[in-house]
Amino acid sequence: MTASSTRFGLSAALATAFQPSGEIADTQLLAHAQACLDGGCDSVTLFGTTGEGPSLGWEERVRLLTHFKAAGITGDQLVSGISATAVQDAVAQIRAAQAVGCRRVLLPPPYYFKQPSDEGIEAWYREVLSQLDHGSVSVILYNIPALTEVVLSVSLIGRLRDALGDAVIGVKDSSGDWSYTETLLTAHKDISILVGEERHLAAAVRLGGAGAICGMANLDPAAVRRMACDGKEEPYINNLVDLLEKFPLIPAIKSAIAHQSGDPIWFNVRAPLVRIGRDDAKRLERALDQLENAKVR
């Protein structure tokens, strides 16, 4: 294992703005990405879970990557989420990111066939990387078993690092399992361990975590940065996560962005997700205002 740890910092798991028709609202999305970068994020992650990445098609991905480059958001300010079960699809998505100068990709395991063996998962990752030029891509392994139903065990991550070498630069842990996170930090402290569960983030950074790719950076990047880079607890962010989890999470995050920005376009989600209902939206807005007022005091 030869990969070395570097400070990753904070990347917003960027929410995707949609028109009522379902088309991507490029103008609002680019403005939001720039606001996240200006507010304290080192990068933004496109096509991740919060961004509804599995609902975005090939042509949309290529167009968005091209627009971000044209807007001056450089490759080192981007991480590209990959959503694929076929090796060829994963490779194509990675190459699209590389075409705009984005080397870092967030790569979950194939998630259709359930209970795959560690041997099978390792073989899939090997096949993806074998079709890319050596040294051309930096992979962040994505462990999010609540959605993929595939666990990247700590020992499997070791096998992948042995197999793929310096191509593996980190792990995004969205398991929400603190005992797993602690073990991961102990076993693989020489690569970037990133935590998606904000309530665990500051503690993980104090134990050697390298930062985060997370959804709350859409809402308060400055506060999340203090957690992701300084290991400082931010009760407001923890309370915000507790609040949003009372609702369907991704629609709730987008409703919070709509409330902050005053732009109702952010309420829109893509099927199979459904936007928050009118009564729940009002209840969420009142609670967000209460949290914000308490933070100010």
Secondary structure, DSSP 8 states (H G I E B T S, - for coil): --------EEEEE----B-TTS-B-HHHHHHHHHHHHHHT-SEEEETSTTTTGGG--HHHHHHHHHHHHHTT--GGGEEEE---SSHHHHHHHHHHHHTTT--EEEE----SSSS--HHHHHHHHHHHHHTS-TTS-EEEEEE-HHHH-----HHHHHHHHHHHGGGEEEEEE-S--HHHHHHHHHH-TTSEEEE--HHHHHHHHHTT--EEEEGGGGT-HHHHHHHHHH----HHHHHHHHHHTTS-HHHHHHHHHHHHH--GGGG---TTS----HHHHHHHHHHHHHHHHHHH-
